[in-house]
Amino acid sequence: MPVNLRGRNFVTLKDFTTEEIKYMLNLSADLKAKKRAGIKGDLLSGKNVVLIFEKNSTRTRCAFEVACFDEGANVTFLTGSQMGKKETIEDTAKVLGRFYDGIEFRGFAQKTVEELAEHAGVPVWNGLTDLYHPTQILADFLTVTEHVAKPLNKVKFVYAGDARNNMGNSLMIGAAKLGMDFVALAPKELFPEEALVEEMLEVCKTTGGTITLTENVDDVKGADVLYTDVWVSMGEEHMFEERIKQLSPYQVNMDMVKKTENPDVIFMHCLPAFHDNLTGVGAEIEEKFGIKEMEVTDEVFRMPNSVVFDEAENRMHTIKAVMCATMGNL
C-alpha cells in the first residue's frame, strides 16, 4: 500500500508506522542524492514555512532553512512573538496557519508543539522539545544505513549517558519501530520513563526489536553503533556537578570502543559535543570540575569511525524529506 503523509504533523515518531518511517528514510536518501547531483528542486515551490525557536540552534535552524531554499520554499524565522505571553498557543497557531503552509517549533514543552499541531490546520514539525527530537532520529538512522553493512533490524544500537532525555526517548522509540536491538546504558536513576519503555516493548512484539536497560558497560559487546549526548540538557545547567558524578562511568572512550569487540563500530553524537575544552562552556567546566572532556573523549570524537559530521549533514536531508512528504508537491 503506498505511503501518503500529506497533511500529517511530525511531533513524535510514536505517531508513525515502521513503513512510514522507512518511507521517510528512503525519501531522504533520494533527496540527498539529488542535491549531491546538483539538481535544483521544486517540491516545495510556492510554500511558506515559519520557524519558531525558544531554544538556541545551529543544525536545526540551518537544516530547515537550507532544505526550504533547496526545494523552492520561503522561510520566516520568527523571534519575539507573543505566543504564550500576550496570545495563547491556540490563537497563535490559528493565525500562523492562515499565513503559512507549515510550522516548525523548537522549544521546551512537548505540549506546546502538540497544541500548535492541534490548531494550526497545516503540518507542524517538532524541531526539538524536552521529551522528543524526532527529526534528529531520522538523520541518525539514515547515517546508520550509510555506514553499517546491515539492515536496520539487525543493528545493535547502544546509547550511553542520560537515557531519559529527549534523545534517549526518541532513539528508543525509533529503534523499537524499526526492530533494532536497542541498549540504554545509564545509571538506573537516568533510565527512560517506565511507561514509555512498556509502550515501546509492545511495539517490539510486532517489529522484533529488543530494549535493554543496563548499568553494565560490558553490555556494549557486539554494538554496531555507540551513541551519546550531552550530560546536561538545556535548562539543566545547574546540574553539571551531579551529572558528571553520575555519568563519568558511561563516558564514550577508547576503553568502551574496545569493549564492543567490533572493529567497525561507529560513533555518533547529535552535537554539540563536549569533547574538549575549546568552547566557552568547555573552559568553564575545566575550571570548575577539572575535566577537559565529558560525554565523549576527543580521541573517540575524531577517530576514523566517528560519523558525527555525516550525521549532522543528514539533518538537512531528512528534514527536507519530512517537509516534502507532509507539505510538498510529491
Buried (B, 14 or more C-beta within 10 A) or exposed (E): EEBEBEEBBBBBBBEBEBEBBBBBBBBBBEBBEBBEEEEEBEBBEEBBBBBBBBBEBEBBBBBBBBBBEBBBBBBEBBEEBEBBEEEBBBEBBBBBBEEBBBBBBBBBBBEBBBBBBBBBBBBBBBBBBBBBBBBBBBBBBBBBBBBBEEEBBEBBBBBBBBBBBBBBBBBBBBBBBBBBBBBBBBBEEBBBEEEBBEBBBEBBEEBEBBBEBBBEBEBBBBBBBBBBBBBBBBEBEEBBEEBBEBBEEBBBBEEBBEBBEBEEBBBBBBBBBBBBBEEEBBEEBBEEEEBBBBBBBBEBBEBEBBBBEBBBBBBBBBBBBBBBBBBBBE
